[in-house]
Each structure stands twice: as structure tokens, then as C-alpha cells.
Amino acid sequence: MPGARGFGVLLLVFGVLTALATIDLRWNYVHPDTGRVGLDLGEAVYAVGMLLVFQSSLPLPAAWLTRLVFFLVPVTGVLVLGQGLVRLGTTLLSSEAWSRAMASTYSDHAVVCGLGRVSLRSIRWLLDLGQEVVVVEHHRDNPLLDELRAWNVPVVIGDARRGEVLESAGIHRADAIVPCTSDDLTNLSIALEARRLAPAIKVVLRMADVAMAARVRVGFDINTAFSIPEIAAPAFAAAATKVPLDHAIAFGEGDARSLLTITKFTVVEESDLVGRTLGEIERIFDVAIVAHRTVADGRFRLHPPDEERLAAGDRFVASASPEGLTALARHTPPTREMSRYAEGRWPILARKGPGGVA
């Protein structure tokens, strides 16, 4: 909350005052009618509590010091309550202060530094995977902040290279940090500061320089340093061909380098894949079916069994070489090409047509 330090001092003063008031009533209170000196501990605590709400079961004493207790305790109580309400209201009205307060309650979360299109998609995936996220963004006028706050993600405004800003994001309790700005040196600086504050934290680093990413991964003991061009290049290269892919991953080195492509397919009514088992498709096209969603009941399975049969409307994800996916796409369209198929611009081998699946 804003002004938390001042409010803490006020609470300390209030606590000391109520303790002293209890002690004074316990030993020094003189009943003006009966002349009884002092109260037992329960009576003293009860009397101080009643004074906080401007009520008292005891008559006003004659001694000036004890009489002062009857005025100071309720006044101090009103000040504490008023300050608390003001600070709570200020926090509720200030999205930045509220975000910092929310971030202070998180643990085992991911701290994402830098809000752009790449990090926004990463955040969405983290949330979908059940991971709590706190975002650190340098610019409070970033247009993506509204979308992020609509997801109820706390945003700490500040420079993530500064230790106090990372501490506001809960770096000591976080499971991972993801420096994801568009500047390599800024990302590296954030990663090193995070490691200084929390040596065991997992660092997932975004870098544009391929060679630098490799050196950072080893030289600074970064868990994972991702080069965006290195990740994107295989997909761009494969997309420039006629291969019907959604994602591409490069593996191997030198002459042994190859591409693994991944594509989502939708089984259409006329496809000669209707009625085929997943095992048959894997064997015929030399592909791996890694996921399958049935149209009948909407069931989704990772690594589905070979004996499952495809029905019209089913969707599946296939992983294969570019050649394997190209062959498979001649029998049912990739999901992203369904509009072209509907327009007659993605021809396939029909179920009863010539050249069907062998």
C-alpha cells in the first residue's frame, strides 16, 4: 500500500499507547466513587477496548495521567482507522499500487520482464498452463497493459534491471524469470540482477543474437537462452516452400541438419482417411500423431492409442518430415487451410476416388 511505512509507524505508536494505557489502568486507576485502586488485567484490557469505540464502563478518574488515557486512546484509534481506510482506498484506486500489493502475495510464479507481442503470447500460454505471472514493464503508457490487466495479471511499473523493482515483483519467491525485452543487453542485465538476488531462480532468456545466446547459455549458467531468429528461421524457411506446416524445429548440425514440422489437420467428410486408425496413418505416411480431438464428444488426447479411428470433423496434430506432411495434406486439409478447402482451392483425394490411401 502507498504510505505503508508511515502507517506502520502509526500502528507502532498505537500499540505502545494501548499497552501503556492497559498498564496504567491496571495499577493506577482510582475509582472516584469507591476509592478502589487498580483493576485486574481482564478489566483493564476490556476498559481500553471500550475506550477505542468511545465508550467506557468506568467513570472518569481524578488523576490527570489516567484521565489522559481516556482521551488519547480513542483519538489514536480514530487516526489509525482513518489512515487505514485512506490508504486502502488509495490502493484500490491506483492500479500500480494494487498490482504491487497483489505481487507481494505471489509465490512460485514467473516474472516476465518487458511487455511486447512475444512476451504477451508467452504470458497467455503461461496462464493457460496454470502458472501465475507477474509482469515488470518500464513504460506505464504501453498500450498492451490494458489487455494484460484484463487477465488480472499484476504489473509492476519500473526498470527491471533495478533490484528493488524485481523485489517488488516477488523475485525471492518466484520460480522463474523471463527477460523478454527487445534489447539483448537489457535482457542479460536483468538476468544477472535476478541471479544476484535469487541465485537458484530459473532464467529463460530471450536474445536476438544467435551466437551470443549460445555463449550466454554456457558462460553465465543461464537455464535457457532462446534466440528468436534461431527459433523463427526454420518456420520461415519451411513456410516459404509448399510444406503445409504450423511450426518447424531444426535439429542436428551441419550436413545432418534437418527439420521437424508440426501441423494440425481436420478430417473432412470426403477424405479417404475417414475410418482409418491412427496407427495406419502413422505407418502409411511415416508420421507421428501426437494429439487427437474427436468431434463426437470433444475428447482430447495426447499420444492417442493406435486403434482410434478417424471420423469426419476430427482434428489431429501430426509431427513428421516436410515430405510426410505434404503427402498427408493431399488426403485432408491442414486446419488453417479449411477456408481454402471450402472454396475449392485445396483439392484432396476423395474417399472413393482414384489414388486413395493404399
TORMAR-243175 format. One record per residue (C-alpha): residue number from 1; residue in three letters; x negated, y, z negated. Coordinates in Angstrom, 2 decimals. Last residue first. Layout:
% residues N
- NUM;ala;X;Y;Z
...
//
This chain:
% residues 358
- 358;ala;3.06;-47.72;50.10
- 357;val;4.71;-44.38;49.38
- 356;gly;6.71;-43.24;52.38
- 355;gly;5.27;-42.87;55.86
- 354;pro;8.58;-42.94;57.62
- 353;gly;11.62;-41.53;55.84
- 352;lys;13.77;-43.32;53.33
- 351;arg;12.64;-41.42;50.22
- 350;ala;11.64;-38.27;52.14
- 349;leu;8.00;-37.33;52.68
- 348;ile;7.71;-33.68;51.74
- 347;pro;8.03;-30.35;53.53
- 346;trp;7.28;-27.14;51.61
- 345;arg;8.69;-24.26;53.67
- 344;gly;12.30;-25.48;53.71
- 343;glu;13.55;-22.51;51.66
- 342;ala;14.22;-24.79;48.67
- 341;tyr;10.65;-26.13;48.98
- 340;arg;9.30;-22.57;48.99
- 339;ser;11.26;-21.85;45.81
- 338;met;10.01;-25.07;44.22
- 337;glu;6.36;-24.18;44.85
- 336;arg;5.50;-23.45;41.19
- 335;thr;6.81;-26.88;40.23
- 334;pro;4.49;-28.65;42.66
- 333;pro;6.54;-30.25;45.42
- 332;thr;7.20;-33.99;45.75
- 331;his;5.72;-36.54;48.17
- 330;arg;3.18;-34.44;50.07
- 329;ala;2.12;-32.89;46.76
- 328;leu;0.73;-36.29;45.68
- 327;ala;-1.79;-36.30;48.53
- 326;thr;-3.00;-32.79;47.69
- 325;leu;-3.21;-33.70;44.01
- 324;gly;-5.43;-36.70;44.75
- 323;glu;-7.68;-34.75;47.11
- 322;pro;-8.20;-31.94;44.58
- 321;ser;-9.30;-34.58;42.04
- 320;ala;-6.79;-35.51;39.42
- 319;ser;-4.68;-34.43;36.49
- 318;ala;-0.92;-34.68;36.85
- 317;val;1.74;-32.98;34.77
- 316;phe;5.28;-34.30;35.06
- 315;arg;8.77;-32.99;35.62
- 314;asp;11.97;-34.98;36.05
- 313;gly;14.71;-33.50;38.23
- 312;ala;15.25;-36.65;40.29
- 311;ala;14.26;-39.64;38.18
- 310;leu;10.80;-41.04;37.51
- 309;arg;10.33;-44.37;35.80
- 308;glu;8.50;-44.98;32.51
- 307;glu;6.52;-48.24;32.62
- 306;asp;3.10;-46.54;32.44
- 305;pro;3.76;-45.10;28.99
- 304;pro;3.66;-41.29;28.58
- 303;his;0.35;-39.61;27.65
- 302;leu;2.13;-36.57;26.18
- 301;arg;5.87;-36.99;26.10
- 300;phe;8.73;-34.54;26.44
- 299;arg;12.38;-35.58;26.14
- 298;gly;14.85;-33.32;27.93
- 297;asp;17.57;-35.98;27.73
- 296;ala;18.27;-36.88;31.37
- 295;val;15.76;-34.49;32.98
- 294;thr;12.79;-36.37;31.55
- 293;arg;9.61;-34.45;30.69
- 292;his;6.28;-36.19;31.39
- 291;ala;2.70;-35.41;30.36
- 290;val;-0.84;-36.57;31.18
- 289;ile;-0.13;-38.47;34.39
- 288;ala;-3.62;-39.37;35.59
- 287;val;-4.27;-39.52;39.34
- 286;asp;-5.61;-42.14;41.73
- 285;phe;-2.70;-41.61;44.14
- 284;ile;-1.41;-45.18;44.30
- 283;arg;-2.56;-46.30;40.83
- 282;glu;-1.36;-43.24;38.94
- 281;ile;1.92;-43.28;40.83
- 280;glu;2.49;-46.96;40.06
- 279;gly;1.78;-46.41;36.35
- 278;leu;4.26;-43.54;36.26
- 277;thr;6.95;-45.89;37.49
- 276;arg;8.68;-45.24;40.82
- 275;gly;12.44;-44.75;40.87
- 274;val;12.24;-41.36;42.62
- 273;leu;8.75;-41.01;44.10
- 272;asp;10.18;-41.17;47.62
- 271;ser;11.34;-37.60;47.10
- 270;glu;14.84;-36.73;48.37
- 269;glu;16.21;-35.79;44.95
- 268;val;13.24;-33.66;43.88
- 267;val;10.63;-34.66;41.31
- 266;thr;9.02;-31.52;39.85
- 265;phe;5.24;-31.33;39.61
- 264;lys;2.88;-29.51;37.23
- 263;thr;-0.77;-29.33;38.33
- 262;ile;-4.20;-29.97;36.85
- 261;thr;-7.46;-29.95;38.78
- 260;leu;-10.80;-31.47;37.85
- 259;leu;-13.57;-30.03;39.99
- 258;ser;-17.01;-31.46;40.68
- 257;arg;-20.70;-30.90;40.02
- 256;ala;-22.94;-33.90;40.65
- 255;asp;-25.05;-31.96;43.16
- 254;gly;-25.96;-29.44;40.49
- 253;glu;-24.27;-29.92;37.14
- 252;gly;-21.12;-31.70;35.94
- 251;phe;-17.73;-30.29;35.15
- 250;ala;-15.57;-27.52;36.56
- 249;ile;-12.00;-27.12;35.35
- 248;ala;-9.07;-26.12;37.53
- 247;his;-5.55;-25.00;36.62
- 246;asp;-2.19;-24.68;38.44
- 245;leu;-3.21;-26.51;41.60
- 244;pro;-1.76;-27.24;45.02
- 243;val;-5.05;-27.58;46.97
- 242;lys;-4.84;-25.66;50.23
- 241;thr;-8.04;-23.78;49.51
- 240;ala;-8.35;-20.32;47.95
- 239;ala;-6.69;-21.72;44.82
- 238;ala;-9.64;-24.11;44.41
- 237;ala;-12.15;-21.28;44.38
- 236;phe;-10.07;-19.07;42.12
- 235;ala;-9.46;-21.93;39.68
- 234;pro;-13.14;-22.87;39.62
- 233;ala;-14.16;-19.20;39.08
- 232;ala;-11.77;-18.49;36.21
- 231;ile;-13.60;-20.32;33.44
- 230;glu;-17.08;-19.13;34.42
- 229;pro;-15.73;-15.64;35.07
- 228;ile;-14.17;-15.62;31.56
- 227;ser;-17.38;-16.80;29.86
- 226;phe;-16.36;-18.56;26.70
- 225;ala;-18.68;-18.73;23.70
- 224;thr;-17.66;-21.49;21.31
- 223;asn;-18.99;-22.31;17.86
- 222;ile;-21.52;-19.50;17.84
- 221;asp;-24.88;-20.67;16.49
- 220;phe;-26.51;-17.35;17.38
- 219;gly;-29.15;-18.67;19.77
- 218;val;-27.19;-21.63;21.11
- 217;arg;-23.80;-20.17;22.08
- 216;val;-25.38;-16.75;22.56
- 215;arg;-27.74;-18.11;25.22
- 214;ala;-24.91;-19.79;27.15
- 213;ala;-22.67;-16.72;26.93
- 212;met;-25.57;-14.51;28.09
- 211;ala;-25.99;-16.61;31.22
- 210;val;-22.29;-16.38;32.10
- 209;asp;-21.94;-12.65;31.42
- 208;ala;-18.25;-11.86;30.91
- 207;met;-18.08;-12.97;27.29
- 206;arg;-15.25;-14.01;24.97
- 205;leu;-16.33;-15.51;21.66
- 204;val;-14.62;-18.13;19.53
- 203;val;-16.23;-17.91;16.09
- 202;lys;-15.34;-20.38;13.32
- 201;ile;-15.90;-18.93;9.85
- 200;ala;-18.51;-20.55;7.59
- 199;pro;-20.72;-17.47;7.16
- 198;ala;-17.83;-15.17;6.17
- 197;leu;-19.05;-11.58;5.77
- 196;arg;-22.27;-11.95;7.75
- 195;arg;-20.56;-14.26;10.26
- 194;ala;-17.85;-11.65;10.82
- 193;glu;-20.50;-8.99;11.37
- 192;leu;-22.25;-11.24;13.90
- 191;ala;-19.02;-11.96;15.78
- 190;ile;-18.00;-8.31;15.89
- 189;ser;-21.41;-7.33;17.28
- 188;leu;-21.17;-10.08;19.91
- 187;asn;-17.74;-8.88;21.00
- 186;thr;-18.95;-5.29;21.20
- 185;leu;-21.96;-6.40;23.23
- 184;asp;-19.76;-8.30;25.68
- 183;asp;-17.27;-5.47;26.28
- 182;ser;-13.74;-6.32;27.46
- 181;thr;-12.58;-7.07;23.93
- 180;cys;-11.83;-10.63;22.79
- 179;pro;-13.68;-11.25;19.52
- 178;val;-11.77;-14.35;18.28
- 177;ile;-12.24;-15.04;14.57
- 176;ala;-11.40;-18.34;12.93
- 175;asp;-10.11;-19.89;9.69
- 174;ala;-9.46;-16.62;7.89
- 173;arg;-9.62;-16.16;4.11
- 172;his;-12.78;-14.02;4.00
- 171;ile;-11.78;-12.25;7.24
- 170;gly;-8.50;-11.07;5.75
- 169;ala;-7.71;-8.39;8.36
- 168;ser;-8.53;-5.67;5.83
- 167;glu;-11.90;-7.41;5.36
- 166;leu;-12.49;-7.10;9.09
- 165;val;-11.86;-3.36;8.82
- 164;glu;-14.16;-3.06;5.82
- 163;gly;-16.94;-4.84;7.71
- 162;arg;-16.96;-2.47;10.66
- 161;arg;-17.40;-4.01;14.11
- 160;ala;-13.63;-4.50;14.25
- 159;asp;-13.14;-0.75;14.70
- 158;gly;-9.72;0.17;13.34
- 157;ile;-5.98;-0.41;13.46
- 156;val;-4.95;-3.62;11.68
- 155;val;-2.05;-5.29;13.45
- 154;pro;0.20;-7.82;11.70
- 153;val;2.05;-10.11;14.16
- 152;asn;5.83;-9.97;13.83
- 151;trp;6.33;-11.05;17.49
- 150;ala;7.97;-7.69;18.20
- 149;arg;4.80;-6.22;16.71
- 148;leu;2.79;-7.70;19.57
- 147;glu;5.14;-6.35;22.23
- 146;asp;4.95;-2.88;20.70
- 145;leu;1.16;-3.07;20.43
- 144;leu;0.72;-3.72;24.15
- 143;pro;0.93;0.00;24.97
- 142;asn;-2.33;0.69;23.04
- 141;asp;-1.73;4.04;21.29
- 140;arg;-3.26;2.88;17.97
- 139;his;-6.59;2.21;19.68
- 138;his;-9.21;0.06;17.91
- 137;glu;-7.17;-3.14;17.64
- 136;val;-7.58;-5.86;14.99
- 135;val;-4.96;-8.60;15.27
- 134;val;-3.87;-11.01;12.53
- 133;val;-2.64;-14.42;13.67
- 132;glu;-0.86;-17.37;12.06
- 131;gln;-1.28;-20.64;13.96
- 130;gly;1.84;-22.71;14.73
- 129;leu;0.81;-23.76;18.24
- 128;asp;3.30;-21.29;19.74
- 127;leu;1.67;-18.55;17.69
- 126;leu;-1.77;-19.46;19.01
- 125;trp;-0.42;-19.56;22.56
- 124;arg;1.09;-16.10;22.24
- 123;ile;-2.16;-14.81;20.76
- 122;ser;-4.14;-16.21;23.70
- 121;arg;-1.76;-14.52;26.13
- 120;leu;-2.24;-11.20;24.35
- 119;ser;-6.01;-11.75;24.19
- 118;val;-6.28;-12.03;27.97
- 117;arg;-3.90;-9.12;28.65
- 116;gly;-5.63;-6.83;26.20
- 115;leu;-5.75;-6.31;22.45
- 114;gly;-9.18;-6.41;20.87
- 113;cys;-10.16;-8.53;17.88
- 112;val;-8.16;-11.67;17.15
- 111;val;-8.33;-12.87;13.53
- 110;ala;-7.05;-16.44;13.24
- 109;his;-5.31;-17.60;10.07
- 108;asp;-6.34;-19.94;7.27
- 107;ser;-4.95;-17.36;4.81
- 106;tyr;-2.51;-14.46;5.14
- 105;thr;-1.19;-12.30;2.28
- 104;ser;-3.60;-9.38;2.85
- 103;ala;-2.52;-9.28;6.48
- 102;met;1.01;-8.37;5.40
- 101;ala;-0.23;-5.37;3.38
- 100;arg;-2.44;-4.29;6.27
- 99;ser;0.51;-4.58;8.65
- 98;trp;2.73;-2.58;6.30
- 97;ala;0.15;0.19;6.13
- 96;glu;-0.03;0.30;9.92
- 95;ser;3.74;0.13;10.37
- 94;ser;4.26;3.08;8.00
- 93;leu;7.92;3.42;6.97
- 92;leu;7.86;0.33;4.74
- 91;thr;4.56;1.40;3.21
- 90;thr;5.82;4.89;2.47
- 89;gly;8.94;3.46;0.83
- 88;leu;6.86;1.13;-1.34
- 87;arg;4.59;4.01;-2.29
- 86;val;7.49;6.23;-3.27
- 85;leu;9.23;3.43;-5.19
- 84;gly;6.07;2.61;-7.14
- 83;gln;5.39;6.25;-7.91
- 82;gly;8.92;6.69;-9.25
- 81;leu;8.77;3.57;-11.40
- 80;val;5.39;4.52;-12.85
- 79;leu;6.46;8.12;-13.50
- 78;val;9.74;7.02;-15.12
- 77;gly;7.86;4.65;-17.43
- 76;thr;5.43;7.42;-18.39
- 75;val;8.35;9.64;-19.41
- 74;pro;9.98;6.80;-21.36
- 73;val;6.76;6.03;-23.31
- 72;leu;5.69;9.64;-23.91
- 71;phe;8.82;10.85;-25.73
- 70;phe;9.40;8.21;-28.43
- 69;val;5.63;7.76;-28.78
- 68;leu;5.30;11.44;-29.73
- 67;arg;7.61;10.80;-32.70
- 66;thr;5.04;8.28;-33.95
- 65;leu;2.35;10.95;-33.87
- 64;trp;4.64;13.68;-35.29
- 63;ala;5.75;11.69;-38.35
- 62;ala;9.47;12.28;-39.01
- 61;pro;10.80;9.29;-37.12
- 60;leu;13.61;9.41;-34.52
- 59;pro;16.19;6.76;-35.37
- 58;leu;15.62;3.21;-34.12
- 57;ser;17.74;1.19;-31.69
- 56;ser;16.35;3.25;-28.85
- 55;gln;17.49;4.02;-25.34
- 54;phe;15.75;5.98;-22.63
- 53;val;15.15;2.90;-20.45
- 52;leu;11.46;2.67;-21.40
- 51;leu;12.38;3.41;-25.04
- 50;met;14.29;0.14;-25.20
- 49;gly;11.18;-1.80;-24.21
- 48;val;9.12;0.02;-26.85
- 47;ala;11.70;-0.91;-29.52
- 46;tyr;11.75;-4.55;-28.44
- 45;val;7.95;-4.79;-28.69
- 44;ala;8.00;-3.19;-32.17
- 43;glu;10.87;-5.36;-33.40
- 42;gly;9.08;-8.51;-32.25
- 41;leu;5.81;-7.45;-33.90
- 40;asp;7.37;-6.71;-37.30
- 39;leu;8.08;-3.11;-38.02
- 38;gly;6.24;-0.59;-40.21
- 37;val;7.14;1.34;-43.36
- 36;arg;10.70;1.17;-44.69
- 35;gly;11.83;4.53;-46.06
- 34;thr;15.45;3.50;-45.72
- 33;asp;16.85;6.56;-43.92
- 32;pro;13.82;8.07;-42.11
- 31;his;12.42;4.64;-41.17
- 30;val;8.66;5.01;-41.23
- 29;tyr;6.81;3.75;-38.13
- 28;asn;3.09;3.41;-38.80
- 27;trp;2.14;-0.28;-38.56
- 26;arg;4.18;-1.98;-35.81
- 25;leu;5.41;1.29;-34.34
- 24;asp;1.82;2.43;-33.80
- 23;ile;0.73;-0.94;-32.43
- 22;thr;3.61;-1.02;-29.93
- 21;ala;2.88;2.55;-28.86
- 20;leu;-0.79;1.69;-28.38
- 19;ala;0.14;-1.24;-26.13
- 18;thr;2.69;0.89;-24.23
- 17;leu;0.07;3.59;-23.70
- 16;val;-2.63;1.16;-22.52
- 15;gly;-0.26;-0.42;-20.02
- 14;phe;0.93;2.95;-18.72
- 13;val;-2.64;4.17;-18.32
- 12;leu;-3.51;1.00;-16.40
- 11;leu;-0.41;1.34;-14.24
- 10;leu;-1.35;4.92;-13.41
- 9;val;-4.88;3.83;-12.48
- 8;gly;-3.41;1.15;-10.21
- 7;phe;-1.17;3.73;-8.56
- 6;gly;-4.21;5.83;-7.81
- 5;arg;-5.96;2.83;-6.24
- 4;ala;-2.85;1.77;-4.29
- 3;gly;-2.49;5.19;-2.67
- 2;pro;-1.16;3.59;0.51
- 1;met;0.00;0.00;0.00
//
